[in-house]
Amino acid sequence: MATIAMTLKSEVTEQVGVPRAAVIRFPYGYSVGAAFDLAMQRSIVKDALNLVYQIEEPRTIVRLPYRWRGKL
């Protein structure tokens, strides 16, 4: 079964050596977006899952293009 890690810290993920990962630059606790922003959450999860098919090299980390716009 193919997997993808969602991470907020690419440096740590590089050291762990996961097969494939998606990095998102959001605050801790909000790895798929602000609370109740279902459209953004759905989009982030969909993009991360699509990376399973796109990433061909092991230990690849892809930065997702989203920007934090929520309130803390």
C-alpha positions in Angstrom: 0.0 0.0 0.0 1.5 3.3 -1.0 1.6 6.1 1.6 2.5 9.7 1.8 3.5 11.6 4.9 2.1 15.1 5.6 4.7 17.2 7.4 5.2 20.7 8.7 9.0 20.4 9.1 10.8 19.2 6.0 14.1 19.1 7.8 12.8 16.4 10.2 11.2 14.5 7.5 14.4 14.3 5.5 16.2 12.8 8.5 13.5 10.2 9.0 13.7 9.1 5.3 10.0 8.5 4.5 9.3 7.2 1.0 7.3 10.3 0.0 6.1 13.4 1.8 4.1 16.6 1.3 5.3 19.7 3.2 2.9 22.4 4.0 4.0 25.7 5.8 1.1 26.0 8.2 1.1 26.4 12.0 1.3 23.3 14.2 -2.1 21.7 14.6 -3.4 22.9 11.2 -1.7 20.6 8.8 -4.7 20.6 6.4 -5.9 24.1 6.9 -7.9 26.2 9.2 -10.8 24.7 11.2 -14.1 24.5 9.2 -12.4 25.5 5.9 -13.6 22.3 4.3 -12.8 23.4 0.7 -9.2 24.1 1.5 -8.9 20.9 3.6 -10.3 18.8 0.8 -8.0 20.4 -1.7 -4.9 19.9 0.4 -5.7 16.2 1.1 -6.5 15.6 -2.6 -3.2 17.2 -3.7 -1.2 15.2 -1.1 -2.9 11.9 -2.2 -2.2 12.7 -5.9 1.5 12.9 -5.1 1.4 9.1 -4.5 1.1 8.7 -8.2 3.4 11.6 -9.2 6.4 10.9 -7.1 8.7 8.3 -8.7 12.0 8.6 -6.6 12.2 7.4 -3.0 12.6 9.9 -0.2 11.0 12.7 -2.3 9.6 15.7 -0.4 7.2 18.0 -2.3 6.3 21.4 -1.0 2.6 22.1 -1.4 1.8 25.7 -2.7 -0.7 26.7 -0.1 -0.4 29.8 2.1 -1.9 30.1 5.6 -4.8 32.6 5.7 -6.6 31.4 8.8 -6.6 32.9 12.3 -5.1 31.2 15.3 
